[in-house]
Amino acid sequence: MARETITWLSRLKTQISHKLIHPTTTKIARSKSRNVGVLAFEIAGLLSKLLALHHSLSDKNIVRLKNEAIALEGVRKIVSNDESFLLGLACSEIVQNLHIISKTVARLSSRATDPTLQSFYEILEDFASTGRDQHSWAALCGKDLEGLVRRVDRYIAATAALYREMEELNSLQHSLKKTPQEGALEVQQKVVWQKQEVKYVKEKSLWNRSYDSVILLLARLIFTVLVRIKFVFGIGQSYYSHPSTLPRSLSASATVFPSSDLSNHLNYVSGPLTSTPLRPNKRVTGITAGFGTRTGFFESRIKNLKPPPTTLGAAALALHYANLIIVLEKMIKSPHLVGLDAREDVYAMLPNSIRSSLRARLKGVGFTATDPILATEWRDALGRILAWLGPLAHNMIKWQSERSFEQQNLMPKSTNVLLLQTLHFANKDKTEAAITELLVGLNYIWRFEREMNAKALLECSNFFFNNKNTSPINLQ
């Protein structure tokens, strides 16, 4: 009887353990975050892009945006001379870049074990619209921000080093397969050493960090960049003007608007890019000044990047015209090297609208070009046009190549070129008029060079013809 009682108690204990203890144990096991592993390289790329975004919002770069980027002569001529509109475009593009990264982080956060991190995107949208940082993810104080940036920098560098070491290990292992047996021992030893190096670097990189901790790092950096964007562009200043939430390290340079009213920021060295929130522009609707929007913070600003119907971006001609302008730039610099085939290739690149305007401009123009004064005037005129049109064309190529680079590589290649500095928002009619002018001037200079070369060859031929009967000196 005693033995049966003991057996029964043992079974009861087992059942109680499975019903009560095991669920708790399972919950604890699930709450333990796994390591990042091979996702370290993708996450390092995201962190690098976020740091690049944060750097683009530094005091130095914001001053450059105000005094150089939106002040480009080409931007003012064929994009817009409305500073508020241009700043709105810059803000929208930066917000879009952050939103693209955030969507990727949202995908990664869905695999986290922490329910809060799983809801990252919903929390981000709430923060973007209301400014409520429920989990204190934004790094606002100077020491917190500096520490966050240093930690991210360290992880990026270590993960990049890990990538190189793993590539070296793969190379050694591949070499080992091709190495003859007599030399395999030395290569095997190198493989062993390289494996130890990889193991060591993994400990310092993101590879061996817990998944949840790295997702939290991404979330904090995104919140921090969003805070900086809103402050720099004067969005929701009532939230950021409170001394407890706006440290000196987040302020933009006072040289951005030295004469503006900074009564709300007397405790700081400087303030946001604009002394008042950005107002809607007649050319592009939807640039809102506050937090609350019906369509959401990100959507309300990203839609401002849709180019108006009168622009090259809307006509899908921005990249094509950029290539055309660069070709013309090279021809104008060396017109004597331009052959008939090159002229035909350029003409084939022209859309019907430019061909029509070019024919109208050249109608009645003679086929001779022998006036050196007029040729000099055309060279000066073309140089002035290229001085403001060329940078926008080159920026268009840089902007496009940067996006292609980021799609194919983990680490971003930053050129600090904004879409407003390219031909994307350029007025189509004004750009085509400038290109037509380049073609007309190039036509004259090209003909002038050919006329001068033909004249020089004729004079040279006449010289030898007139002196063909001259006898050489007899030295014998």
Salt bridges, closest charged atoms under 4 A:
GLU42 OE2 - ARG107 NH2 2.49
ASP59 OD1 - ARG228 NH2 2.90
GLU68 OE1 - ARG64 NE 3.93
GLU73 OE2 - LYS77 NZ 3.91
GLU83 OE2 - LYS66 NZ 2.23
GLU93 OE2 - ARG403 NH2 3.41
ASP126 OD1 - ARG132 NH2 2.71
ASP144 OD2 - ARG220 NH2 2.74
GLU329 OE1 - HIS394 NE2 2.79
GLU402 OE2 - ARG403 NH1 3.53
GLU432 OE2 - LYS428 NZ 2.96
GLU437 OE1 - ARG361 NH1 2.54
GLU449 OE2 - ARG379 NH2 2.64
